[in-house]
């Protein structure tokens, strides 16, 4: 069975801690480098055939909405906690936008939940 | 103007809890539209939607007195200084209570830089 593949796009080009959490949970993380990375989440999800995208800026909305507009991904944004992210994942969203939160816990729990839901 | 109204309607439908920020957001989006018209740079609809979501969240942060962490100075080198200056200009509220900091100006400037680079090429 292939691993869950999650794309991370942060307005400031961060997300390395989230990536560590994803990998600790057995997933594959792709951190988009550079400023404005959040706006490329949808593009990279498609090019990498990823399962899930996480967008980070003031609200995570820009990246999530860009992915929705360009590719039709179901999205949720404006989230401020890991629990809110888990709820959005359970609701079937494929791109989830948060405020700035570069933590291992976020990556680990999102990947674990995706696996638990049977996505991988 | 119709574009801004359409974008705000779409955002209000997906995020009804942001309704109280809509009118202030509209004022800022109109300033952005005016500035880009002067520069003869077109903003595509998908970029408007992203900017609208960003500005809505910005207004909410200002209303709540919320501050984002300071960002590294070297990141400013990655975008055109005119875009940072423009961002400060459109976010400045002459009569309002907020003081726009460099982090907020930078985050919006990244949107402007994406549009500028798309139409005029990289810095």
Interface residues (C-beta under 8 A of the other chain):
Chain A: X11 X12 X13 X34 X35 X36 X39 X57 X58 X59 X61 X62 X63 X64 X65 X66 X69 X70 X77 X78 X100
Chain B: X15 X18 X45 X46 X49 X50 X51 X53 X54 X56 X57 X58 X61 X68 X69 X71 X72 X75 X78 X79 X104 X107 X110 X111 X113 X114
